[in-house]
Structure formats: structure tokens, C-alpha cells
Amino acid sequence: MHHLAEPSTSIASLRHIDDHAAFARLPQSVQSDVLVKLGWMIRLENAGHGAKGGIVEAAADALDVSATAINRYLRRFRKRGWKGLIDKRSRGVGAKGLPVRFQEHVRGLYDTHSRTDDGAEVHKTLVADWHLWRATQDPQHAIPGYAVPPKPDPKTRLPHGWSLENIRRLCPPEYQRSRGKQGNKAASKHLPSVLTTRIGSAFLARICFDDQQYDNMLADGVLALSGITEASRPVGFNAIDFATAFHFPHHLRLLYKDTEEDRKKTLTSEEFTWVVVNLLLTEGYRTDDLGTELIFEWKTANAWANKQFSTLNGFSRFEDAVKAVTQGKCWVSRSGKFDKPMFADMYFRPQVSGNFKFKTWIESAFRLVRTMMQALPGPTGRHFELAPEELHGIQKRERQLLTAIADHLSPRHAAMIRHQLLSFQEFAELVSAVYRAINARTDHHLEGWPQLGYTRQIWRSRPESDLWFERHELPEDEIERSMILRRLNANPDELTRELYLSPEQAAAMGRRDPAIRKFQHEWIPLVIPREWSKTVTVGKDHCVTLPNPLWPTTKEQYVARLKTRTGHETLQAGTKLVCYPNPINPDELAVCHPDGGFLGVLHRVVRAAAHDTAAKLAQLEVRAQVERDLSTPLHLRLGGIAEQRTERERHNQRILDGKPVLPEEIAQARHEAGVKGRKTAAENRNKQRGETRDWDAWTPPTSDDFADADDLLGSLPDETPLPDSL
């Protein structure tokens, strides 16, 4: 078909379309082809004497066909009108004249071929079968749909309708081909998607989990010292919030080969379970009607489920345990399985796999991650066939370098090796930067963002101004504020702009939701099986030592000091503990009493660099806290002895200082103190009356100078003030 500008479609051409409903049912390309041909037919019908030949040549040249074809078009037009100009091949009805059974036979041949463009092979098979039938006339070679071998067309030397183009048109639809050749999962991509919206959702309402294998090879000299001399590929687990598209902190490690066990250390369900638990501990779950739906897959990104395992409360599956401890507010969902035969009577089942469309949000997020990381060294491609050819040589050279580091190079020389590939530490820092950038992006078009309120509006005072303000920067003056608001409402397109928040900002808004509650540490033994726990004894240094779950040769040390409701407590040496090592966050270790009672969380001691004074001081502070905890009971027990020693030292010091200690010394001191006190009190009263007296020169009388108190009072003038001694 050809889409030509000449002759143009005119009103006269459209008038020849007498069945608009039938015309509208044609594909657009066929409609265009008919209208172009119709224009030429009208010109031929209206051509004057002697002009028809030139128009035929022009039409043949424009339509890229022969003059004979143009005359054939004209005859069909005169006989059937515009319908005679329809190219039936373009409508897909070129096989209409072929027997129905033959058409089904051809489609069956397509089902047995697995190449993408196998129409030519099917055509060759049909022609060969036809020649065999004609030559033998044997009914066992008969072709379905024909009673006798069809006669060849003189022009094509093939049966009528058996052209390669016609046979290709009999190819089954993509859905049928995919399902017949591969199965239900491959065919599902040709079915309509189930469209969902984040409108009505909220932060932590749905969390999607998945494992990821990054498209880069790494070589690490530090790991070579542990015996890992092969370039390795990083793997890990990811989690993304459905409502805010926020990437939670990711899990990352190497897919390396264990030299002792001679097998690759792949991701495990234990790692994934702890990824989920850590997310619930740090972010929490929703306690409202929305709840929190954890979307897992059926294989790698799947929590533990084992009838031989059991939690303290008797559950044998993580999803049952987490639903119970959160009172049904947190539950697990998975996609449907592709585990059925193509049809019920096809008998053979495929390998079980999940529906990848169930978690398209995180699958599409991985595409963005790879786009931002595509320039990093050591790309592998989606699989080994797409990897750069030089990667083989790079890996071979890196193996030599890593082997040399492991065998004889000193650490200082090993650190000077210049690798072609990134180290694990370098890659981890870059990956973290990529996720931070994705979470901070605002140049996105995430669905439902305005409806969820994840936007902010900025404004300017004039259309020509480049100075934009936030909403909170509106003037405080009521009159000026009203004037600006009226101006903004009158011209919102030019004076206001709506900006999308980043996923990180949207998540920060969601964290303020009062419906969110943090997962409790004391629930860890209720969702982690006892078979994963370790029984240890507190050492004499009041520490617990355990191997790292991911690197067993690395020993982790934890100070046996717990936080209690009344403060802190340091556990005694020899105490038995049941520990739950956390491979994702080894800084925290949940511990229980051997009878199952939860005790608390121990914290890891991280080795401090020799020059890191702050880190060493932090360890010394922890050590001082342990010392105080251990010293308190001893201090209480020795309290009586300390009190006695304090009193003894106070007494001895009084003697050395010359203070009264004998009975007569104490009596004399008391007498002198009493006299001095009375003089001071009398002097204070005289001062209030405005009188003065030298009390230091006055000696109070004694009872021996008077017969009794009445004689003393009678001998004094009335105006004489009485001292306190009387």
C-alpha cells in the first residue's frame, strides 16, 4: 500500500462511499489505500478523449504497479464500486479461499516450529508434502482440506493461494504462539494488564520485596585475603514502598564461591527474613484499616516456612507468626503461580514460578537503577551472551592479581594494586548514592502524586519574574496577602506552579502518621525460628562472642549489658543466653533466657582504628558503665565498713586539730558557747531599741551572789534591760 498526496481525497471521492459502516470497519491503512485508488479511478472516468493513457501511466507510477493492474482496478470499480478497490491481502482475508481444514493444518505446523520468522520453513514443508502426495498419490500423504492433490497455478506453479505471503498470514496470533511454544507464563505478556492506582493507599500500606543481581563484576583485594580470588557479582534484596515509591535501605553482598564447600553462596531465606524484620523494626507497620501488606515472591525473596522449625509461640511459617504478633495488621501476599500444564490434558507441568506482573513497581524500579549504573566498570549485560567480549580477559587478569594477593603480597603492596574492576566497598558506596539520588528525584511523573498530596505550590508576583516563593512566604500583612492571593487566583497558569515532591519527602510525610507503630524487639523470638538461635555463655570479660552469620570466620563481640525498665544491667559471667544473630544488622543482638523469656538487646563492639580517638573513647565509656554496674552491689555491701571508717577518721582529725574531746573540755566548750549566744541575742535586742552596751565587759551574776531570783530583780532599776541569762 502507498499513502500518496496525489490525487487528494475530494468530496466527490467520498460520495462514492455508499456504505460508511463497512468502510469504517476497515483498518486505517486499507481506508487510505482505497481512497487513493478511488481518486485515480474518478480521474480515469472523467478523462477526456486521448487523456486516459497518460493518467493510467501516472497512476501506475504513483501506486507502484503495472498499467495492467490499473486497468484491473478500473474494471473492479465499475463492477463493485469502491469495494472492488479493497486489497484483500491488507485485510488479512487473502486465505479466505483456502479450505478451513487446510488453514488449521498450516497453523498446526506453525505450532511445531520455534523460530520467530518460520513462515518460510512452514511454506517449504507444505510444498514438499504436496509434491510427495502428487508423486505417490498415496492417501497417507494427503494434505488436510483436500480430497485430491490440488493442481498448480500456471503462473506460480503452486496450488492456488499457496504463496509465501498467504501462508505467513495464517500464522497464529502471538498469544497462541507463545503459549504453544513456551507456556502460560510467556503468553501472559500478550494479555491485558491489571491496572492499579496508588490513590487511596498510604505509606507502608504495601511494601514490595524482590532480590536483585547487579550487572557488574567486582574484584576485591581485601576479600582475596579470605581466599576469594574470583571476580564476583553483587546481589541483594530490595524493598520499595508502593504509595511513595521510596526505596528502603537495601541489602547487598557478593555472590562468591565458598572454597571450602565448593559452591556459591547464594541469597537465603534467612537473610530475606531478617531484611523484612529489620524494616519493620526501623519503619514499622500500619495499625489502621489499611494495615501493611508485605508482597513476597515464591522463590528467593521469600521468608522461611518449614514444618521442622518452630517459633517460641509455635508457628512454622513467618507469615503466620508476623500476622499473629501484629494482630492481623501485617500480612504477606504473593502472586499467583504458573504451575499448571498448558491445558489440563497436556499432563506435564512447568517449573513453578510466580507472576512477575504482580510486583511490576519494583521490577520497573530496577530498570531505573541499571540505567543510572550502566557506565560502571565490569558490565555483564543481562546474561553472559550480552557481556562485553573483553570481560573474559579482565576476569582472567583479575584472578591472577587476586591470587597473588592471597598467596604472597603484603597488605601494603596489595593495597597498591590497580584493579580493572571496582571493589565491593567502592561499589557499595556507588549503589547507596544511586538509591539516594532516586529517592531525592523530583523530575518524575509518578501516578497519583497530586491526588495523594505529594506536591507543593510555588508562586511569583509577576509573569515576567524569575523569583519564585513558597506558600509560607506569603506576606503576613492581611491586606497585602489578600491582594496577592486575588492576583494568583486570577492568573494561576502564569503565577503559580505545582512541583512534585521527591519519594523521600513523601515518605517523610508518611512517617508522621500516628497509625504507624514500630515492631518490637521482644517480638523477634516470636517470628524467628528457634533453630536459627545460638546458645552462648557470657565470658569473664562480661562479653558475648559469636561468628558473623554471613562471614563465619569473623567473630563479633557484644557487651553483655542490657537496658531494663529501671536502668541498665550488666549480666554476670557464666550466664547462659539464647541469641538471635541478625545477619543484616549485626550491631544488635536480641537475647533471651534459656526458658524463652526475652531479656533485651546487646550491642556490638566495633573495632576502633588506632587513630580514631572518638571511637576509642566511646568504648571506654561503655567499659566505665559496665564497671559502675558491677561495682554498685559491692559498694552497697561495703557501706557499713565505709561508714565506720569515715567516723573514725573524723574523730581522729578532731583530736589532731585540738578540738574538745574530753568530758570537761566538752562541758567548758558548751558553757562558752552558751555565754556567747546569750550576749549575741541581747545585743541584737538592744540594737532594735537603739541602745548599745559593751557586753564583752559585762559579767553575768551567778546564783551565789543573791539569795534568790526575787532579790536579783528587786535590786535592779526598772529601766535596766534584762539579759538572756536571767
ChimeraX attribute file (.defattr): number of C-alpha atoms within 10 A of each C-alpha:
attribute: neighborCount
match mode: 1-to-1
recipient: residues
	/A:1	13
	/A:2	13
	/A:3	12
	/A:4	14
	/A:5	9
	/A:6	11
	/A:7	16
	/A:8	13
	/A:9	16
	/A:10	11
	/A:11	8
	/A:12	11
	/A:13	18
	/A:14	14
	/A:15	8
	/A:16	13
	/A:17	16
	/A:18	12
	/A:19	10
	/A:20	9
	/A:21	9
	/A:22	10
	/A:23	17
	/A:24	10
	/A:25	10
	/A:26	15
	/A:27	11
	/A:28	11
	/A:29	13
	/A:30	21
	/A:31	14
	/A:32	17
	/A:33	19
	/A:34	20
	/A:35	24
	/A:36	25
	/A:37	26
	/A:38	29
	/A:39	19
	/A:40	26
	/A:41	25
	/A:42	16
	/A:43	17
	/A:44	20
	/A:45	11
	/A:46	11
	/A:47	14
	/A:48	9
	/A:49	7
	/A:50	8
	/A:51	12
	/A:52	15
	/A:53	13
	/A:54	12
	/A:55	18
	/A:56	22
	/A:57	16
	/A:58	15
	/A:59	25
	/A:60	18
	/A:61	12
	/A:62	18
	/A:63	20
	/A:64	12
	/A:65	12
	/A:66	14
	/A:67	18
	/A:68	12
	/A:69	15
	/A:70	22
	/A:71	15
	/A:72	13
	/A:73	20
	/A:74	23
	/A:75	15
	/A:76	16
	/A:77	19
	/A:78	12
	/A:79	11
	/A:80	11
	/A:81	15
	/A:82	23
	/A:83	17
	/A:84	18
	/A:85	22
	/A:86	20
	/A:87	15
	/A:88	13
	/A:89	14
	/A:90	15
	/A:91	12
	/A:92	12
	/A:93	13
	/A:94	17
	/A:95	20
	/A:96	13
	/A:97	10
	/A:98	16
	/A:99	13
	/A:100	13
	/A:101	13
	/A:102	14
	/A:103	19
	/A:104	16
	/A:105	17
	/A:106	23
	/A:107	21
	/A:108	15
	/A:109	18
	/A:110	24
	/A:111	17
	/A:112	12
	/A:113	16
	/A:114	13
	/A:115	10
	/A:116	7
	/A:117	10
	/A:118	14
	/A:119	22
	/A:120	13
	/A:121	15
	/A:122	22
	/A:123	21
	/A:124	12
	/A:125	13
	/A:126	18
	/A:127	15
	/A:128	12
	/A:129	15
	/A:130	19
	/A:131	14
	/A:132	15
	/A:133	19
	/A:134	16
	/A:135	10
	/A:136	11
	/A:137	13
	/A:138	11
	/A:139	11
	/A:140	8
	/A:141	15
	/A:142	18
	/A:143	19
	/A:144	15
	/A:145	14
	/A:146	12
	/A:147	9
	/A:148	14
	/A:149	18
	/A:150	14
	/A:151	12
	/A:152	12
	/A:153	12
	/A:154	9
	/A:155	7
	/A:156	11
	/A:157	11
	/A:158	16
	/A:159	16
	/A:160	15
	/A:161	16
	/A:162	19
	/A:163	14
	/A:164	14
	/A:165	15
	/A:166	19
	/A:167	21
	/A:168	20
	/A:169	17
	/A:170	19
	/A:171	21
	/A:172	17
	/A:173	11
	/A:174	12
	/A:175	17
	/A:176	17
	/A:177	21
	/A:178	20
	/A:179	17
	/A:180	20
	/A:181	18
	/A:182	14
	/A:183	20
	/A:184	20
	/A:185	19
	/A:186	15
	/A:187	17
	/A:188	16
	/A:189	14
	/A:190	14
	/A:191	8
	/A:192	7
	/A:193	10
	/A:194	7
	/A:195	5
	/A:196	7
	/A:197	10
	/A:198	18
	/A:199	13
	/A:200	11
	/A:201	15
	/A:202	21
	/A:203	25
	/A:204	27
	/A:205	24
	/A:206	26
	/A:207	24
	/A:208	26
	/A:209	24
	/A:210	21
	/A:211	22
	/A:212	18
	/A:213	15
	/A:214	21
	/A:215	20
	/A:216	24
	/A:217	26
	/A:218	24
	/A:219	25
	/A:220	24
	/A:221	26
	/A:222	18
	/A:223	17
	/A:224	21
	/A:225	20
	/A:226	12
	/A:227	18
	/A:228	21
	/A:229	24
	/A:230	22
	/A:231	27
	/A:232	20
	/A:233	19
	/A:234	20
	/A:235	20
	/A:236	20
	/A:237	21
	/A:238	22
	/A:239	24
	/A:240	21
	/A:241	22
	/A:242	21
	/A:243	26
	/A:244	29
	/A:245	24
	/A:246	25
	/A:247	22
	/A:248	18
	/A:249	16
	/A:250	16
	/A:251	18
	/A:252	22
	/A:253	17
	/A:254	20
	/A:255	18
	/A:256	19
	/A:257	18
	/A:258	12
	/A:259	12
	/A:260	7
	/A:261	8
	/A:262	8
	/A:263	10
	/A:264	12
	/A:265	14
	/A:266	13
	/A:267	19
	/A:268	14
	/A:269	15
	/A:270	18
	/A:271	23
	/A:272	26
	/A:273	19
	/A:274	20
	/A:275	25
	/A:276	20
	/A:277	23
	/A:278	19
	/A:279	17
	/A:280	17
	/A:281	17
	/A:282	12
	/A:283	16
	/A:284	20
	/A:285	25
	/A:286	24
	/A:287	19
	/A:288	12
	/A:289	9
	/A:290	17
	/A:291	20
	/A:292	24
	/A:293	19
	/A:294	22
	/A:295	20
	/A:296	24
	/A:297	25
	/A:298	15
	/A:299	14
	/A:300	17
	/A:301	25
	/A:302	24
	/A:303	23
	/A:304	20
	/A:305	16
	/A:306	12
	/A:307	9
	/A:308	8
	/A:309	16
	/A:310	22
	/A:311	19
	/A:312	17
	/A:313	14
	/A:314	13
	/A:315	21
	/A:316	19
	/A:317	19
	/A:318	23
	/A:319	19
	/A:320	16
	/A:321	25
	/A:322	23
	/A:323	15
	/A:324	17
	/A:325	17
	/A:326	19
	/A:327	11
	/A:328	14
	/A:329	19
	/A:330	24
	/A:331	20
	/A:332	19
	/A:333	14
	/A:334	17
	/A:335	16
	/A:336	14
	/A:337	15
	/A:338	18
	/A:339	15
	/A:340	16
	/A:341	15
	/A:342	19
	/A:343	11
	/A:344	9
	/A:345	7
	/A:346	9
	/A:347	9
	/A:348	12
	/A:349	14
	/A:350	14
	/A:351	10
	/A:352	11
	/A:353	15
	/A:354	17
	/A:355	16
	/A:356	15
	/A:357	14
	/A:358	19
	/A:359	19
	/A:360	12
	/A:361	15
	/A:362	22
	/A:363	17
	/A:364	10
	/A:365	15
	/A:366	17
	/A:367	11
	/A:368	14
	/A:369	16
	/A:370	15
	/A:371	10
	/A:372	15
	/A:373	17
	/A:374	14
	/A:375	9
	/A:376	15
	/A:377	16
	/A:378	23
	/A:379	19
	/A:380	19
	/A:381	14
	/A:382	12
	/A:383	8
	/A:384	10
	/A:385	9
	/A:386	10
	/A:387	16
	/A:388	12
	/A:389	11
	/A:390	9
	/A:391	18
	/A:392	10
	/A:393	10
	/A:394	16
	/A:395	20
	/A:396	12
	/A:397	15
	/A:398	22
	/A:399	18
	/A:400	13
	/A:401	23
	/A:402	26
	/A:403	19
	/A:404	17
	/A:405	24
	/A:406	21
	/A:407	12
	/A:408	11
	/A:409	16
	/A:410	12
	/A:411	13
	/A:412	8
	/A:413	10
	/A:414	19
	/A:415	13
	/A:416	9
	/A:417	13
	/A:418	11
	/A:419	16
	/A:420	16
	/A:421	22
	/A:422	19
	/A:423	18
	/A:424	22
	/A:425	12
	/A:426	12
	/A:427	19
	/A:428	16
	/A:429	10
	/A:430	14
	/A:431	18
	/A:432	14
	/A:433	12
	/A:434	17
	/A:435	19
	/A:436	16
	/A:437	15
	/A:438	21
	/A:439	20
	/A:440	15
	/A:441	15
	/A:442	17
	/A:443	10
	/A:444	12
	/A:445	8
	/A:446	15
	/A:447	13
	/A:448	16
	/A:449	19
	/A:450	15
	/A:451	11
	/A:452	16
	/A:453	12
	/A:454	18
	/A:455	16
	/A:456	13
	/A:457	12
	/A:458	15
	/A:459	22
	/A:460	19
	/A:461	17
	/A:462	15
	/A:463	13
	/A:464	9
	/A:465	9
	/A:466	9
	/A:467	10
	/A:468	15
	/A:469	14
	/A:470	11
	/A:471	11
	/A:472	8
	/A:473	10
	/A:474	15
	/A:475	13
	/A:476	10
	/A:477	8
	/A:478	9
	/A:479	9
	/A:480	11
	/A:481	13
	/A:482	14
	/A:483	11
	/A:484	16
	/A:485	14
	/A:486	11
	/A:487	14
	/A:488	18
	/A:489	11
	/A:490	11
	/A:491	12
	/A:492	14
	/A:493	11
	/A:494	14
	/A:495	19
	/A:496	19
	/A:497	14
	/A:498	12
	/A:499	14
	/A:500	21
	/A:501	21
	/A:502	23
	/A:503	24
	/A:504	21
	/A:505	18
	/A:506	23
	/A:507	23
	/A:508	14
	/A:509	14
	/A:510	17
	/A:511	15
	/A:512	10
	/A:513	12
	/A:514	10
	/A:515	15
	/A:516	20
	/A:517	17
	/A:518	14
	/A:519	20
	/A:520	14
	/A:521	19
	/A:522	16
	/A:523	18
	/A:524	22
	/A:525	25
	/A:526	21
	/A:527	28
	/A:528	26
	/A:529	26
	/A:530	18
	/A:531	11
	/A:532	15
	/A:533	18
	/A:534	13
	/A:535	14
	/A:536	17
	/A:537	17
	/A:538	19
	/A:539	17
	/A:540	10
	/A:541	10
	/A:542	19
	/A:543	20
	/A:544	22
	/A:545	16
	/A:546	18
	/A:547	13
	/A:548	16
	/A:549	17
	/A:550	14
	/A:551	10
	/A:552	10
	/A:553	11
	/A:554	11
	/A:555	11
	/A:556	19
	/A:557	20
	/A:558	21
	/A:559	21
	/A:560	26
	/A:561	21
	/A:562	17
	/A:563	13
	/A:564	10
	/A:565	7
	/A:566	6
	/A:567	7
	/A:568	13
	/A:569	17
	/A:570	18
	/A:571	20
	/A:572	17
	/A:573	15
	/A:574	12
	/A:575	15
	/A:576	17
	/A:577	24
	/A:578	22
	/A:579	24
	/A:580	22
	/A:581	22
	/A:582	23
	/A:583	18
	/A:584	21
	/A:585	13
	/A:586	16
	/A:587	17
	/A:588	18
	/A:589	20
	/A:590	22
	/A:591	29
	/A:592	20
	/A:593	15
	/A:594	14
	/A:595	9
	/A:596	15
	/A:597	13
	/A:598	19
	/A:599	17
	/A:600	17
	/A:601	21
	/A:602	21
	/A:603	16
	/A:604	19
	/A:605	15
	/A:606	13
	/A:607	11
	/A:608	14
	/A:609	10
	/A:610	8
	/A:611	8
	/A:612	9
	/A:613	10
	/A:614	11
	/A:615	15
	/A:616	15
	/A:617	12
	/A:618	13
	/A:619	15
	/A:620	12
	/A:621	12
	/A:622	14
	/A:623	13
	/A:624	12
	/A:625	16
	/A:626	19
	/A:627	12
	/A:628	14
	/A:629	16
	/A:630	16
	/A:631	11
	/A:632	10
	/A:633	11
	/A:634	10
	/A:635	12
	/A:636	10
	/A:637	10
	/A:638	10
	/A:639	12
	/A:640	11
	/A:641	9
	/A:642	13
	/A:643	10
	/A:644	11
	/A:645	12
	/A:646	11
	/A:647	11
	/A:648	11
	/A:649	10
	/A:650	11
	/A:651	13
	/A:652	10
	/A:653	12
	/A:654	12
	/A:655	12
	/A:656	8
	/A:657	8
	/A:658	8
	/A:659	13
	/A:660	15
	/A:661	13
	/A:662	9
	/A:663	9
	/A:664	10
	/A:665	12
	/A:666	13
	/A:667	13
	/A:668	12
	/A:669	14
	/A:670	13
	/A:671	12
	/A:672	11
	/A:673	11
	/A:674	13
	/A:675	14
	/A:676	13
	/A:677	14
	/A:678	16
	/A:679	18
	/A:680	14
	/A:681	12
	/A:682	17
	/A:683	19
	/A:684	14
	/A:685	14
	/A:686	14
	/A:687	11
	/A:688	9
	/A:689	9
	/A:690	8
	/A:691	11
	/A:692	12
	/A:693	11
	/A:694	8
	/A:695	15
	/A:696	8
	/A:697	7
	/A:698	9
	/A:699	8
	/A:700	13
	/A:701	11
	/A:702	9
	/A:703	10
	/A:704	7
	/A:705	9
	/A:706	13
	/A:707	9
	/A:708	10
	/A:709	10
	/A:710	9
	/A:711	11
	/A:712	14
	/A:713	13
	/A:714	9
	/A:715	9
	/A:716	11
	/A:717	8
	/A:718	9
	/A:719	6
	/A:720	7
	/A:721	12
	/A:722	11
	/A:723	16
	/A:724	14
	/A:725	13
	/A:726	11
